[in-house]
């Protein structure tokens, strides 16, 4: 006997607020599960086409200007399919916060380029 598969459904903030008034624990579990699903989803626009090298380089330049404010720098190493490989340099090299900067700054900008699925720091 086949069990029907329930479609994955994300609750809106309003729905979670309403649920929280009735069952705060359930609302918390759903909100947490949704946040985890967002983190694990494939990142970046999926177009099936490889990313445009000039657009990726432009995004890296935007990130470079942000990192240089604190003495850091970034280098575009290569574009391998849909994966962009970068090298954190300057004050970012060896800095414990470089992992956070990669996630919160570099990925947010570079994953906005169509065709990019991941950003990886190489040493």
N, C-alpha and C positions, 0 to 999 in steps of 0.2 A: 504494500500500500504506500503510495507516494504522499508525503506530507506537503501541503502547499507552503511555499516559501513566502514569508512576509517581506514586502518591499522595505528597503532601508528608508527611513523617514527621519529627517532632521526637524526638530521642534524649533519654532521661532521663539524669540525672547519673550513675546507676549504669552505664548502658550506655556513656556517654562515658568513665567511669573504666576500664571493662574494655577498651574500644577503645584507650585511651591506653597501656595496658600492651603491647598488640600493635603499634600503629602511632601513635606520638605525633603525627606530622605530620597524619595524616588526622583524628585526634580534634580537633586544634587547628582545622583547616579547617572541620570540621562545627560545632564550638562557635561559631566566629566567624560562620559563615553563619546559624546559628540566632539569634544575638544581633542580627545585621543584620535578619533577617526580623521579629523582635519589634519592632524600632524602626520598621520601615516598615509594619507592620500598621495597619489602621484602629484608632484608639484610642477608648477609652470603650465602655461598653455600648451595643450597637446594638439599639434597640427599635423603630425606625421612627416612634416618637412624638417630638414636639419636647420638649425638656427643660422641666421645671417651673421657672418663673422664681423662685419662692420657694425651691426647693431649691438652685438655682444661687446665689442671693443668700446663702443660709446658708453654702454652701461658700466663697464669696468672703470672708465674715466670718471664717471659720476661718483662711483664708490671711492675712487682714489682721492678725489677732492675732500670727501668726508673723512677718510682715514688720515690724510695728511694734516688735518687740524690738530691731531694728537701725536704727530711724529711718525705715523705709520705709513705704509704704502702697500700696493698690491700689483701683481704682474699677471697678465693673462699668459698661461703656459701653453694651452692647446684647447681645441674644441674637438672632443672625441664623440662623434655621433651627436647625441643630445646632452652629453655631459660636458660641462665647462670646468677645466682644471685651472686653478689659480695658485699663486704663491704669495702668501702674506709676507711682507718685508718691512724693513725699518723697525720701528718700535713694536710692531705687531709680531715680528719673528720672535718666538719664544715667550711671548706674553701670555699669561694664563687667560686673559680676557679675549684673546684672538679667536677662540672657539665661539664665544658669544658674539663677537663682531661678525664672524663669518655667517652665523645663523641670522642675527638680527639686522645686519646691514647688507652684506654682500648678497645673501640669498634673496632677500626681499627685492632688491633692485634687479639682479641678473635673472631671476626666475620669471620676471615680468616680460622677458624677451620670448617671443613665440618660438617654440621648438626646443627650449632648454628645459630639461627635466631634473637636473641636479647640478650642484656646484660643489667641487671637491678641492680641498687645500692639499697641495703636494709640497713636500719639503725638499 
